[in-house]
Amino acid sequence: MQSNTIKQTLLLAGITASFSSLAVDNSAYDTSKLNNQYNCNSETTLYGESAVDSADICQSLSEVEVLFAERFGTAPVVGDNNNNRDLFIYKDRDSYLDVGLSSSSYGKYIEQDPDDANSNGEIYSYLLDSGNVKNQSHEYTHYLDGRFNKDGDYNATDKAAWWTEGVAEYLQHLHWGSASSYVNESISYYGRDFSLKTIFSLTKDDYNTDFFNLVYDGGNIALCYFVQEKPGAMDTLLSHSRSGNWSAWSTELNNLEATYGDGFDDFVDDIFDGSKVCHVDTYDDTGGTGEDYQAPSPTPNTNWEHIQSVTIAGVDNTSGNDNGYGDYSNLSAIQLANNSTVTLTSSTSYEEDWRVWIDFDNSKTFDADELVYSADNQQSTTGSLTIPSSAVGTTTRMRIAMAYSNVSATGGFDGEIEDYTVEIVSDDGGSGNNPDDQQSFAVNVADGQYQHFAIEVPAGTTSITAELDKNGGSAMLMLNEGSEGSARAYDARDTGGNLVSLNNPSAGTWYISIRGRSGGISNGELVVTLD
């Protein structure tokens, strides 16, 4: 992940240590108790009240710099001379509060005067029982953000609070490999207020409102979306912040919300559903995040088990140990039809969990509704793939995952992942689809409202497919058995509002539910096909 070019631009280098009784005279808070001094290099100094693991702290700061530089570059804002920084580390929280820091504070960054080369950036924090420094990555990101992304000091604008806290939260969780569980809690708490429009409207005043946490959580997930899903989308925004043009910054926020608001809503839904996660390091070491499939990160661990062989639709691949990830997408495409047979074998006698996804919509991700095979607690497994008839004619990527536990399409478990290219064909080997029963309905639904259609499914139906012509509008499409669906209750869903499908539906009443978004749909058409 860390390219040699980036490594060579690190601000931090070797570590030296000294012990001094000299306080920092011009610091914002009392530092007289911090008598242990460590120099990460000539520009970064640690002051500790008690002994600290200086090598570990300096290395940690270096790692944050690499992650930041990969995403935002290494060119300082023109005229920002704040190249030196001091980290003041108190022995515990009580000592931290004793010098006058607020009880609501768990770390503090003070930029001082960015125009003054003799004015050091200051980070105040304290040691946890583990020996780690509280919120170290978060506060250090404030320094990097101020030096490389924003002209002037923090008080230069009140329009970037969501960015300031969001980028610090994003880098901190990316650095420590945090999962998305607390993001899910935030989405549940704030509901649909978790939108770009709301997040972009937040200012410093919201530190004193009920939206206080949204400044952090909303900013964090907005950064997750743009850095991971839409790299480069914020280049214009950053050009304005680096030049101090905050009026143009505000205008660009409106442009970003209009362009990516729906996509961000989809991303939030996918995070909540577990089909995507925040804080995934998608950097491809070639200058940014690409638009191709991402290798699993963290790479699965094969010390105990790996995928030994794969047989699908009569095609065999004895892959052996690929050290966590085997990319076989360059092999000839495997032709798959509904109920194609799959046999998967592990290298050990452990009981493994297996999953197979096919990227039907070619989105370069493997979503929850693209799962075509699942088996748990099996050393080896044989079964049939469930493939919707609507996918016939598609050539795309298939991902197979095997894990001792916590199996996913994104890695981070004991086991292995393999990718293949597949071509979806009809049951007779052709590329067409001949529906037996088709119904069409007029669709008119306002933004935020629902329109529901009840469909009677007879016994023996092999698939139900709903395809929506949005007529230039925007909506989410759900398929649900027995009751009207919603954005949170469905058997199948397409957040883009194009197509949903299920194989072997139970006989009875099924509901097609459409939720309007960003203006909704006028004079659209829903086509429901039963095979």
C-alpha positions in Angstrom: 0.0 0.0 0.0 2.7 2.5 0.9 4.6 3.5 -2.2 8.3 4.3 -2.1 7.6 7.8 -3.4 5.3 8.4 -0.4 7.7 6.8 2.0 10.4 9.2 0.8 8.2 12.2 1.5 7.5 11.3 5.2 7.8 14.2 7.5 9.0 12.0 10.3 12.4 10.3 10.3 14.7 8.9 13.0 14.1 9.3 16.7 16.3 10.8 19.3 15.5 11.3 23.0 16.6 13.7 25.7 15.4 14.7 29.1 14.9 18.3 30.0 13.3 20.3 32.8 12.5 23.2 30.5 8.9 24.0 29.9 7.6 25.4 26.6 7.3 29.1 27.5 4.7 30.2 24.8 2.4 27.2 25.0 -1.3 27.7 25.3 -1.5 25.5 28.5 0.8 24.8 31.4 3.5 22.3 30.3 5.8 22.7 33.3 5.1 19.1 34.4 6.2 17.6 31.0 9.9 17.1 31.7 10.5 14.2 29.3 11.4 15.4 25.8 11.7 13.2 22.7 12.5 14.4 19.2 11.0 12.4 16.4 13.0 14.7 14.2 14.0 18.4 14.0 10.4 19.3 13.3 8.3 17.1 15.7 8.9 17.1 19.4 7.1 15.0 22.1 6.9 16.3 25.7 5.8 13.7 28.3 4.8 14.1 31.9 5.9 10.4 32.4 8.0 8.1 30.2 6.3 7.3 26.9 7.0 4.8 24.1 8.5 7.5 21.9 9.5 5.1 19.1 5.9 3.8 18.8 4.4 7.2 18.9 6.7 8.6 16.3 6.1 5.6 14.1 2.3 6.0 14.5 2.5 9.6 13.4 4.5 8.5 10.4 1.8 6.0 9.4 -0.9 8.7 9.6 1.3 11.0 7.4 1.5 8.2 4.7 -2.3 7.7 4.7 -2.9 11.4 4.5 -0.3 12.0 1.8 -1.7 9.2 -0.4 -5.1 10.9 -0.4 -4.3 14.6 -0.2 -0.7 15.0 -1.4 2.4 16.5 0.2 2.4 20.2 -1.0 1.8 22.6 1.8 -0.7 25.5 1.4 1.1 28.5 0.0 2.2 30.8 2.8 1.7 28.2 5.6 4.9 28.1 7.5 3.7 26.0 10.4 6.2 23.2 9.8 7.0 22.5 13.4 4.7 20.7 15.9 4.8 19.9 19.6 2.9 17.0 21.2 2.2 17.6 24.9 1.3 14.3 26.6 0.0 14.3 30.1 0.3 11.2 32.3 -3.5 10.7 32.6 -6.8 12.4 32.1 -6.8 14.1 35.5 -3.5 15.7 34.9 -4.7 16.8 31.4 -7.8 18.5 33.0 -5.7 20.0 35.8 -4.0 22.4 33.4 -7.3 23.9 32.3 -8.4 21.8 29.4 -12.2 21.3 29.2 -13.9 18.3 30.6 -15.6 17.8 27.2 -12.1 17.6 25.5 -10.4 14.4 24.8 -7.5 15.9 22.8 -6.9 19.4 21.4 -5.0 20.8 18.5 -4.0 24.5 18.4 -2.7 25.8 15.1 -1.3 29.1 16.4 -0.3 31.4 13.5 0.3 29.5 10.3 2.1 32.6 8.8 4.8 32.6 11.5 7.6 30.1 11.0 8.5 30.4 14.7 5.0 29.4 15.8 4.6 25.7 16.5 1.4 23.7 16.1 0.4 22.2 19.4 -1.3 19.0 20.2 -2.5 18.3 23.8 -3.4 14.8 24.9 -2.9 12.2 27.6 -1.9 8.6 28.1 -4.4 5.8 28.3 -3.9 2.8 30.6 -2.8 0.9 27.5 0.1 3.3 27.0 -1.4 4.7 23.8 -2.1 8.4 23.4 -5.7 9.4 23.4 -7.0 10.5 20.0 -3.5 10.9 18.7 -4.3 10.1 15.0 -7.3 12.4 15.1 -5.5 15.4 16.5 -2.4 14.9 14.4 -4.7 14.8 11.3 -5.9 18.3 12.3 -2.3 19.5 12.0 -1.9 17.9 8.6 -5.2 19.1 7.3 -4.4 22.7 8.4 -1.0 22.6 6.8 -1.9 20.9 3.5 -5.6 21.5 2.9 -6.8 24.7 4.4 -5.6 28.3 4.1 -5.5 30.3 7.3 -6.3 28.9 10.7 -9.4 27.1 12.0 -11.2 30.5 12.5 -10.8 31.4 8.8 -14.3 30.0 8.1 -17.3 28.5 9.9 -18.3 26.4 6.8 -15.8 23.6 7.2 -16.5 22.2 10.6 -17.9 18.9 9.1 -14.7 18.6 7.0 -12.3 19.4 9.9 -13.7 16.8 12.2 -14.7 14.4 9.5 -11.3 14.1 7.9 -9.7 13.6 11.4 -12.2 10.9 12.3 -11.7 9.2 8.9 -7.9 9.1 9.1 -8.0 7.9 12.7 -10.3 5.0 12.0 -8.5 4.2 8.7 -5.2 4.2 10.6 -6.5 1.8 13.3 -8.5 -0.4 11.0 -11.8 0.4 12.7 -14.9 -1.3 11.5 -18.2 0.5 10.7 -20.2 -0.6 13.7 -20.3 2.8 15.3 -21.1 4.4 12.0 -24.2 2.1 11.8 -25.2 3.3 15.3 -24.9 6.9 14.1 -27.0 6.2 11.0 -29.6 4.6 13.2 -29.6 7.6 15.6 -29.8 10.3 13.0 -31.9 8.5 10.3 -32.3 10.4 7.1 -30.6 13.5 8.6 -27.5 11.5 7.5 -27.5 13.2 4.1 -25.0 15.3 2.3 -27.3 18.3 2.4 -27.5 18.1 6.2 -23.8 17.4 6.7 -22.7 20.2 4.4 -24.9 22.7 6.2 -23.1 22.1 9.5 -20.9 24.8 11.0 -18.9 25.5 14.1 -22.1 26.6 15.8 -23.3 23.0 15.7 -20.8 22.1 18.3 -23.4 23.6 20.7 -26.5 21.9 19.2 -28.0 18.4 19.0 -26.0 18.0 15.8 -22.7 18.0 17.7 -22.0 14.4 17.0 -23.1 14.7 13.4 -20.2 17.2 12.8 -17.9 14.2 13.5 -19.9 11.2 12.4 -21.5 12.9 9.3 -18.2 14.4 8.3 -16.5 11.0 8.7 -18.9 9.0 6.6 -18.9 11.8 3.9 -15.1 11.4 3.7 -15.6 7.6 3.6 -17.9 8.0 0.6 -15.8 10.5 -1.4 -12.4 9.0 -0.7 -13.5 5.4 -1.2 -16.2 5.7 -3.8 -15.6 8.9 -5.8 -11.9 9.7 -5.7 -11.2 13.1 -7.3 -14.7 14.4 -6.9 -13.5 16.9 -4.2 -10.5 18.2 -6.1 -12.3 21.5 -6.9 -13.4 21.8 -3.3 -9.9 21.4 -2.0 -8.6 23.9 -4.5 -10.9 26.5 -2.9 -9.9 25.6 0.7 -6.2 25.7 -0.2 -6.6 29.2 -1.7 -8.9 30.4 1.1 -11.8 31.1 -1.3 -14.5 30.0 1.2 -17.3 31.6 -0.9 -16.4 29.3 -3.8 -16.1 26.4 -1.3 -19.7 26.9 -0.3 -20.8 27.0 -3.9 -18.9 23.8 -4.6 -20.6 22.1 -1.7 -23.9 22.8 -3.4 -22.6 21.2 -6.6 -21.3 18.1 -4.8 -24.7 17.7 -3.0 -26.6 18.0 -6.3 -24.3 15.6 -8.1 -23.6 13.0 -5.5 -26.5 13.3 -3.0 -28.3 10.2 -4.2 -25.1 8.2 -4.5 -24.3 9.1 -0.9 -27.7 8.0 0.2 -27.1 4.6 -1.5 -23.7 4.4 0.2 -25.3 5.0 3.7 -27.9 2.3 3.0 -25.1 -0.1 1.9 -23.1 0.7 5.1 -26.2 0.1 7.2 -27.0 -3.1 5.4 -23.4 -4.4 5.8 -22.7 -4.7 2.1 -20.0 -2.0 2.3 -17.8 -0.6 5.1 -16.1 2.6 5.9 -12.4 2.8 6.5 -11.3 0.5 3.8 -7.9 1.2 2.4 -8.5 1.3 -1.3 -5.3 3.0 -2.3 -3.9 1.2 -5.3 -0.3 2.5 -5.2 -0.6 4.0 -8.7 -1.7 7.5 -7.8 -5.2 7.1 -6.3 -8.1 4.8 -5.9 -9.0 3.1 -9.2 -12.3 2.1 -10.7 -11.4 -1.6 -11.0 -12.2 -4.3 -8.5 -10.4 -3.9 -5.2 -8.4 -6.8 -3.7 -9.6 -7.8 -0.2 -8.3 -5.6 2.6 -7.1 -6.6 5.1 -5.8 -9.7 3.1 -7.2 -12.9 4.6 -4.7 -15.0 6.6 -3.8 -18.4 5.2 -1.7 -19.7 8.1 -4.4 -22.2 9.0 -6.5 -22.8 6.0 -7.0 -21.8 2.3 -9.2 -22.7 -0.7 -7.7 -25.8 -2.2 -9.9 -26.2 -5.3 -12.9 -24.8 -7.0 -15.2 -26.6 -9.5 -18.0 -24.6 -11.1 -20.1 -25.6 -14.0 -17.6 -28.4 -14.9 -14.6 -26.0 -14.8 -11.9 -27.1 -12.3 -9.2 -24.9 -10.7 -6.9 -26.5 -8.1 -5.6 -23.2 -6.8 -3.8 -24.1 -3.6 -2.5 -21.4 -1.3 -2.7 -17.9 -2.8 -1.5 -16.2 0.4 -5.0 -14.8 1.0 -6.2 -13.7 -2.4 -6.2 -15.5 -5.8 -7.2 -13.3 -8.8 -8.1 -15.8 -11.6 -10.2 -13.2 -13.5 -7.7 -13.4 -16.5 -8.8 -17.1 -17.2 -11.5 -17.8 -19.7 -14.9 -16.8 -18.6 -16.9 -19.6 -16.9 -20.4 -20.0 -18.4 -23.0 -20.1 -15.6 -26.7 -20.6 -15.7 -29.2 -20.8 -12.9 -28.6 -23.9 -10.7 -25.1 -24.4 -12.0 -23.3 -26.8 -9.7 -20.5 -25.6 -7.5 -18.0 -27.7 -5.4 -15.6 -25.9 -3.1 -12.9 -27.6 -1.1 -10.6 -26.3 1.7 -7.1 -27.4 2.6 -8.0 -28.6 6.1 -10.5 -30.5 8.1 -11.8 -27.3 9.8 -15.4 -26.4 9.4 -15.5 -23.4 7.1 -18.1 -20.8 6.0 -18.4 -20.3 2.3 -19.9 -17.5 0.2 -20.1 -16.8 -3.6 -21.1 -13.5 -5.0 -21.6 -12.4 -8.7 -21.4 -8.7 -9.5 -24.5 -8.6 -11.7 -24.6 -4.8 -12.0 -20.9 -4.5 -12.7 -20.5 -1.9 -9.9 -17.1 -3.3 -9.0 -18.5 -4.3 -5.6 -20.1 -7.4 -4.2 -23.4 -6.4 -2.7 -25.6 -8.3 -0.3 -28.3 -9.0 -2.9 -25.6 -10.4 -5.2 -24.9 -13.5 -3.0 -25.6 -16.6 -5.1 -24.4 -19.4 -2.8 -23.9 -19.8 1.0 -22.8 -22.7 3.2 -21.6 -22.8 6.8 -19.5 -25.2 8.9 -18.4 -27.3 5.9 -14.9 -28.5 5.2 -16.0 -28.8 1.5 -19.4 -28.1 0.0 -21.4 -28.8 -3.1 -24.5 -27.0 -4.2 -26.3 -24.9 -6.8 -25.9 -21.3 -7.7 -29.0 -19.1 -7.6 -28.8 -16.8 -10.6 -31.7 -14.5 -11.8 -32.9 -14.8 -15.4 -32.5 -11.0 -15.7 -28.7 -11.5 -15.6 -28.5 -13.6 -18.7 -26.1 -12.1 -21.2 -23.9 -10.5 -18.5 -20.2 -11.0 -18.3 -18.8 -10.0 -14.9 -16.7 -10.9 -11.8 -17.5 -13.7 -9.4 -15.9 -13.7 -5.9 -15.6 -16.8 -3.7 -14.8 -16.4 0.0 -13.9 -19.1 2.6 -13.4 -18.2 6.3 -13.2 -20.0 9.6 -15.5 -17.2 10.8 -16.6 -13.7 9.9 -16.7 -14.4 6.2 -17.1 -11.4 3.9 -16.3 -10.1 0.4 -13.8 -7.7 1.8 -11.4 -9.9 3.8 -9.9 -9.5 7.3 -10.4 -13.1 8.4 -8.7 -16.5 8.5 -9.2 -18.1 5.1 -9.0 -17.0 1.5 -10.8 -15.2 -1.4 -10.6 -16.0 -5.1 -12.0 -14.1 -8.1 -13.1 -15.4 -11.5 -14.7 -14.0 -14.7 -18.1 -15.5 -15.5 -20.7 -15.2 -18.4 -24.3 -15.7 -17.4 -26.3 -17.8 -19.9 -29.8 -19.1 -20.0 -30.7 -22.6 -18.9 -30.4 -23.9 -22.5 -27.0 -22.3 -22.9 -28.3 -19.2 -24.8 -28.1 -15.6 -24.0 -31.8 -14.7 -24.3 -34.7 -14.6 -21.9 -38.3 -15.6 -22.8 -40.7 -14.5 -20.0 -43.9 -16.4 -19.5 -45.9 -13.7 -17.7 -45.4 -10.0 -17.8 -47.3 -7.1 -16.2 -46.7 -3.3 -16.5 -47.7 -0.5 -14.2 -47.6 3.3 -14.4 -45.3 4.9 -11.8 -45.7 8.3 -10.3 -44.1 8.8 -6.9 -42.8 12.0 -5.2 -39.5 12.4 -3.4 -39.6 10.6 -0.1 -43.0 8.9 -0.8 -43.8 5.2 -1.6 -45.8 3.5 -4.3 -46.7 -0.2 -3.8 -47.8 -2.8 -6.3 -49.2 -6.2 -5.1 -48.3 -9.2 -7.4 -49.9 -12.6 -7.1 -47.2 -15.3 -7.6 -48.5 -18.8 -8.6 -47.0 -22.0 -7.4 -44.2 -23.3 -9.5 -42.9 -19.8 -10.4 -39.1 -20.0 -10.9 -38.3 -16.3 -10.7 -39.9 -12.9 -10.2 -38.2 -9.8 -11.8 -39.2 -6.2 -11.4 -37.6 -3.7 -13.8 -38.2 0.1 -13.5 -38.0 2.7 -16.2 -37.5 5.9 -14.1 -38.0 8.2 -17.1 -35.1 10.4 -15.9 -36.3 10.4 -12.3 -34.8 8.8 -9.2 -36.0 6.1 -6.8 -35.2 3.0 -4.8 -36.8 -0.3 -5.7 -37.8 -3.1 -3.3 -39.3 -6.6 -3.6 -40.9 -8.0 -0.4 -43.0 -11.1 0.4 -46.3 -10.7 2.2 -46.2 -7.0 3.0 -45.3 -3.7 1.6 -41.6 -3.1 1.5 -39.5 -0.2 2.6 -35.9 1.0 2.5 -35.2 -1.1 5.6 -37.6 -4.0 5.0 -37.2 -6.0 1.8 -36.3 -9.4 0.4 -34.4 -7.8 -2.5 -33.5 -4.2 -3.2 -31.8 -2.0 -5.8 -30.9 1.4 -4.3 -30.4 2.6 -7.8 -34.0 1.8 -8.6 -33.4 -0.2 -11.8 -34.1 -3.9 -11.2 -34.7 -6.5 -8.5 -35.1 -10.2 -8.9 -35.5 -13.4 -6.9 -35.5 -17.1 -7.8 -38.0 -19.6 -6.7 -40.4 -17.2 -4.9 -43.0 -18.7 -2.6 -46.6 -18.8 -3.9 -48.6 -15.9 -2.6 -48.7 -12.1 -2.6 -45.5 -10.2 -3.3 -45.1 -6.4 -3.2 -43.0 -4.2 -5.5 -42.3 -1.0 -3.5 -40.9 2.2 -5.0 -39.5 5.0 -2.9 -39.0 8.3 -4.7 -35.7 10.2 -4.3 -34.4 13.6 -5.4 -37.6 14.7 -7.2 -39.1 11.2 -7.5 -40.5 9.7 -10.8 -43.1 11.1 -13.2 -44.6 8.9 -15.9 -42.3 6.0 -15.3 -43.1 2.3 -16.0 -42.7 -0.8 -13.9 -42.5 -4.1 -15.7 -42.9 -7.3 -13.6 -42.0 -10.7 -15.1 -42.8 -14.1 -13.7 -41.0 -17.1 -15.2 
